[in-house]
């Protein structure tokens, strides 16, 4: 089997091994691949692994040997799944590998918004504490999480784990999911945005969820509320969120994902008030990336053995 990894650098910048994949065939790894180079680089490939390099209908149609696509991620919107299905190409993803990391990143963003650790650290190193007449100082409100309401949008593995940590902080948890199932914690979206002190997004990006956080939803939030997004950037109308932050309609946002990555300099969130942005790193601990490669390799082995796992096509 000829295996091509189109964009291996982010998953494995050199601190891990591709051996589990290489044992299954002839492996070629590219650090990055542009859309224009996909067909040329994967012309002989039986199997392609991709993280963010898009495989659309045109690329899939132009690769006659292709029988398998492994997505090096949980989200699989980088593949035209319908086109793959029509061609008989199996597509698998890697669910759950990053759950503890995304939960950790969610609360890292929230705690930065509520405790301003980075800001205060910078002021101490700039000499402000050394010259302070009092034993302490703080800038802005320090917000206690206990007693606040955490609204979790999307209640899969990650959403449930975020909710558990929220409860450990003493927060009241409500959530929204497609099938409520009589759960008293499950509420409609408008109620969730209205009642929550913190809204954390953990749902997939679909035609229904794209742009779901818009001016209307933001207007329904408390002025003291925070928005956290570690899911997909396009869930949020970024211009609407920037306007809400700049106008003080909500208190702050913690963002790990943007609609275009890397973002253009014109992205309004880059200059918005009280908007903390990290460069899509919620998934990227070494442990998580090791699990990602291990499961991707197991998916490929299962496909080769005739019983594919984690199929999304």
HUGIBEL-V961500 format. One record per pair of residues at least 12 apart in sequence whose ideal C-beta (glycine too) atoms are under 7 Angstrom apart, sorted by the first residue. I is the first residue (numbers start at 1). J is the second residue. If there is no record, write none. Layout:
i: <I I>
j: <J J>
//
This chain:
i: <1 1 1 1 1 2 2 2 2 2 3 3 3 3 3 3 3 3 4 4 4 4 4 5 5 5 6 6 6 6 6 6 6 6 7 7 7 7 7 7 7 8 8 8 9 9 10 11 11 11 11 11 12 12 15 16 16 16 18 20 20 20 21 21 21 24 24 24 33 35 38 38 38 39 39 39 42 43 44 45 45 45 46 46 46 46 47 47 47 47 48 48 49 49 49 50 50 50 50 51 51 52 53 54 55 55 55 55 56 56 57 57 60 60 60 60 60 66 67 67 68 68 68 68 69 69 69 70 70 70 70 71 71 71 71 72 72 72 73 73 74 74 74 74 75 75 75 76 76 76 77 79 81 81 84 85 89 90 90 90 90 91 91 91 92 92 92 92 92 92 92 93 93 94 94 94 94 95 96 97 97 97 97 98 98 99 99 99 101 101 101 101 102 102 102 102 103 103 103 103 105 105 105 106 106 106 106 107 109 109 109 109 110 110 110 110 112 112 113 113 113 113 114 114 114 115 116 116 119 120 145 145 145 146 146 146 147 148 148 148 149 149 149 149 149 149 150 150 150 150 150 150 150 150 151 151 151 151 151 151 151 151 152 152 152 152 153 153 153 153 153 153 154 154 154 154 154 155 155 156 158 159 159 162 162 163 173 174 174 174 174 176 176 176 190 193 193 193 194 196 197 197 197 198 198 198 199 199 199 199 200 201 201 201 201 202 203 203 205 205 205 209 210 210 211 211 212 213 213 213 213 213 214 214 215 218 218 218 218 218 219 221 223 223 223 223 224 225 225 226 226 226 226 226 227 227 227 228 229 229 229 230 230 230 231 232 233 233 233 233 234 238 238 238 238 239 241 241 242 242 242 245 245 245 245 246 246 251 252 252 253 254 255 255 255 255 256 256 256 256 257 261>
j: <24 25 46 47 304 25 26 44 45 46 21 24 25 26 27 45 47 49 28 41 42 45 48 29 30 49 30 33 38 41 42 48 50 53 30 32 33 50 51 52 53 29 30 31 31 32 51 51 72 289 292 293 289 293 286 289 290 293 293 293 294 297 296 297 300 300 301 304 53 54 53 55 59 59 62 63 63 63 65 63 65 66 65 66 67 68 67 68 70 300 66 69 70 72 296 69 71 72 78 72 73 78 78 78 69 78 79 80 80 83 80 83 80 83 84 87 89 89 89 90 89 90 300 303 84 89 91 92 296 299 300 91 92 93 94 94 292 296 93 94 93 94 95 98 204 205 232 91 93 312 205 91 312 313 313 313 313 303 308 311 313 311 312 313 299 303 308 309 310 311 312 310 312 292 295 296 310 310 157 288 291 292 295 283 288 157 158 161 282 283 285 288 158 230 282 283 158 161 162 165 230 256 282 162 200 228 230 165 228 254 256 276 198 226 228 254 254 276 226 252 254 276 142 143 145 142 139 140 139 138 169 170 171 169 170 171 170 171 197 198 171 172 174 195 196 197 163 166 171 172 173 196 198 200 174 175 192 193 195 196 198 199 173 175 200 202 176 192 199 201 202 203 177 201 202 203 231 175 177 202 202 175 202 200 202 175 185 187 192 195 196 188 189 192 220 217 220 221 220 225 222 224 225 225 226 228 221 225 227 228 228 228 229 231 235 231 231 235 232 234 235 235 234 235 234 237 235 227 235 236 237 241 237 240 240 240 241 244 249 250 249 250 248 249 250 251 251 250 251 250 251 252 253 254 241 250 253 254 255 256 257 256 257 282 257 257 257 258 259 261 259 259 267 268 269 268 253 269 268 269 272 272 273 274 275 272 273 274 274 275 275 276 269 275 276 277 278 280 281 282 280 280>
//
